[in-house]
Amino acid sequence: MASSSYSNSPCAACKFLRRKCMPDCIFAPYFPPEEPQKFANVHKIFGASNVSKLLNEVQPHQREDAVNSLAYEAEARIKDPVYGCVGAISVLQRQVIRLQKELDATNADLIRYTCNEIPNQDGRRMGEGGGSSLGQSPGFYYPSPWNNDPSGDGYQRGGDNNM
């Protein structure tokens, strides 16, 4: 007669550690047998003993989030041993800054286009002889909350520092 351990395969952690998976195994709910690489990565970076201690200290309703975080951090550390997930965050931050600059440039182009198409009271389009400059014209500019520095290098230029 087959025992219950044969009908239910052991969790990925117990399989990796080559031990019998008990019904009260702390790893079983979070490392299913279908995801062996998830535990292998976590074990390689953090160690099974440390993960077990961490899961026992975390409240049960927070354990799944903790395991997902450990798995993400372990995978990032394996891909980039020096920076880990901080490297990924840094890349994303640079991408946000680059896209914000692109959005600011597009907004500036939109303002120039809009100001050249709106007629003045005397019937001339703005920008045609005597029109006001961009800084003085009523436009549709929406200042960016991310980057108010037009050069994008983090330094204020000129004598007009309002800090």
Stockholm file with secondary structure:
# STOCKHOLM 1.0

chainA/1-163         MASSSYSNSPCAACKFLRRKCMPDCIFAPYFPPEEPQKFANVHKIFGASNVSKLLNEVQPHQREDAVNSLAYEAEARIKDPVYGCVGAISVLQRQVIRLQKELDATNADLIRYTCNEIPNQDGRRMGEGGGSSLGQSPGFYYPSPWNNDPSGDGYQRGGDNNM
#=GR chainA/1-163 SS CCCHHHHSCCCHHHHHHTCCCCTTCSSTTTSCTTCHHHHHHHHHHHCHHHHHHHHHHSCGGGHHHHHHHHHHHHHHHHHCTTTTHHHHHHHHHHHHHHHHHHHHHHHHHHHHHHHHHSBCTTSCBTTSSSCCCGGGSCCCCCCCSSCCCTTSSSCCCSSCCCC
#=GC SS_cons         CCCHHHHSCCCHHHHHHTCCCCTTCSSTTTSCTTCHHHHHHHHHHHCHHHHHHHHHHSCGGGHHHHHHHHHHHHHHHHHCTTTTHHHHHHHHHHHHHHHHHHHHHHHHHHHHHHHHHSBCTTSCBTTSSSCCCGGGSCCCCCCCSSCCCTTSSSCCCSSCCCC
//
